[in-house]
């Protein structure tokens, strides 16, 4: 209703409805719409206009600018940051700002993925490949990135992570920061275009980043892609499946009993409409017995579930998924999205990993 339903009132100049802030940009409305109406995009465009008249709060700036904060705090040891963010007084202060006291908080990585990859030996790998890591892998959970590099190195690919890459901008759009989102979109689009000119494959392991870079930049800032062209970014797991299909990687066999894994498809992965390569990859590996939870949204939706007034809503949205994971009998939950993994792990207390991490473990014989 707040998308196309309320758009007619916006066109008449009637004041915006406050319920617009309840849209999480999860895209489930667009997934459900039989006429392919970009409902969430209409909502986000309206929010950008709304925020020009009523600037976002400091809280909204904080949750939308995770990359800026991570860079600003890069000289503070990760252990000290992680200790400080969990102190009761810190959580009380954040709660006063509007960040829910009980929301799950990601841990900072010891070093950003982008800096650590330079230390990896890839001397014997001759085929170049560009990886867009996204903020979550780069600053909070680099393990899937390292696992991906390991798998690609096996096939002779040298993984490049250009310094120019910045946050894809999806949290900036959701927060109403149009100028910052445009700036990031321009930087990324220009760099991606130069990679395509060199015929270097580009991959990403984050469905939200792919959604923003390949689709939403064109919806929010069409003039940018008119100059640079639409980027071609392949899902990392789909790329691994292609390597298996071409024989560049061989799926390992095992005599062990398969490890039970349940898979959660992030909303933005489903919104891409390109299948579920994370589920397909795990299903192709004999070391795993995989079931698709198919139980809806986890409720965190990027930065939405961190907000004090939205936290309880996010938890209620995720209840069905959490229950499905607990009752699945699986040992591990797999999901492509970093914040989905954070939300599920906090709610279920189950180990929650990226499918790439599980795949690397199987190729290493760890399962």
HUTA-V329920 format. One record per residue. SS is DSSP state (h for helix, s for strand, l for the rest). OMEGA is omega in whole degrees, -180 to 180 (* if undefined). Layout:
ss/omega
SS/OMEGA
SS/OMEGA
This chain:
ss/omega
l/-178
l/176
l/-179
h/-180
h/-178
h/-177
h/-180
h/177
h/176
h/-179
h/177
l/178
l/178
l/-176
l/-179
l/177
l/-178
h/-178
h/177
h/-178
h/-179
h/175
l/-179
l/-176
l/-180
l/176
l/-179
h/176
h/-180
h/177
h/-176
h/-172
l/-179
l/-179
l/177
l/176
l/-179
l/-173
h/-178
h/178
h/176
h/178
h/-177
h/177
h/177
h/179
h/178
h/178
h/180
h/-176
h/174
h/-180
h/180
l/-175
l/179
l/-179
l/176
h/178
h/-179
h/177
h/-178
h/-175
h/180
h/-174
l/180
h/-179
h/179
h/180
h/-180
h/178
h/-180
h/-178
l/-172
l/-179
l/177
l/-180
l/-177
h/-180
h/180
h/178
h/-178
h/176
h/-177
h/-176
h/-178
l/176
l/179
h/-179
h/178
h/-180
h/177
h/179
h/179
h/178
h/178
h/178
h/180
l/176
s/-171
l/-179
l/-174
l/-178
l/178
l/180
l/179
l/177
l/175
l/175
l/179
l/176
l/178
l/179
h/-176
h/180
h/-177
h/-178
h/178
h/-180
h/-179
l/179
l/177
l/-173
l/-177
l/-178
l/-172
l/-177
s/-177
s/178
s/-178
s/180
s/173
s/-172
l/-174
h/-174
h/-173
h/178
h/-175
h/-172
h/-173
h/-175
l/-177
l/-175
h/178
h/178
h/179
h/179
h/178
h/179
h/179
h/-180
h/-179
h/177
h/179
h/-179
l/177
l/-180
s/175
s/-173
s/-180
s/177
l/-177
l/179
l/-176
l/-176
l/176
l/178
l/-178
l/176
l/-177
h/175
h/178
h/177
h/-179
h/-179
h/179
l/-177
l/-173
h/-177
h/180
h/179
h/178
h/180
h/180
h/-180
h/180
h/-179
h/-178
h/-178
h/-180
h/180
h/178
h/179
h/179
h/177
h/180
h/177
h/178
l/179
l/177
l/177
s/180
s/-180
s/174
s/179
l/-179
l/-179
h/180
h/177
h/180
h/180
h/-179
h/-173
h/-175
h/-177
h/-168
h/175
h/178
h/179
h/-178
h/-176
l/-176
h/-179
h/-179
h/-178
h/174
h/180
h/-172
h/-174
l/-180
l/-179
l/174
l/-178
l/-176
s/173
s/-176
h/-179
h/175
h/179
h/177
h/178
h/178
h/178
h/176
h/-179
h/-179
h/180
l/178
l/172
l/179
l/180
l/-178
l/175
l/-180
l/175
l/-178
l/174
l/-178
l/177
s/-179
s/-179
s/171
s/-173
s/174
s/178
l/178
l/-179
h/-177
h/174
h/178
h/-180
h/178
l/177
l/-177
l/-178
l/-179
l/-176
h/177
h/178
h/-179
h/180
h/-179
h/-180
h/-179
l/-176
l/-177
l/-178
l/-175
s/169
s/-168
s/172
s/178
s/-179
l/176
l/-174
l/173
l/-175
l/178
l/175
l/-177
l/174
l/-180
l/-179
l/-174
h/-175
h/177
h/-175
s/-174
l/-176
l/-179
l/-174
h/-178
h/178
h/179
h/179
h/179
h/178
h/-176
h/-174
h/-179
h/179
h/-179
h/180
h/180
h/180
h/-179
h/-176
h/-175
l/-175
l/-179
l/177
l/-174
s/171
s/177
s/176
s/-177
l/-172
l/-178
h/-179
h/173
h/180
h/179
h/-179
h/-177
h/-180
h/-179
h/-176
h/-174
h/-175
l/178
l/173
s/-175
s/-171
s/173
l/178
h/179
h/178
h/178
h/-180
h/180
h/179
h/179
h/179
h/178
l/-179
l/-178
l/177
l/*
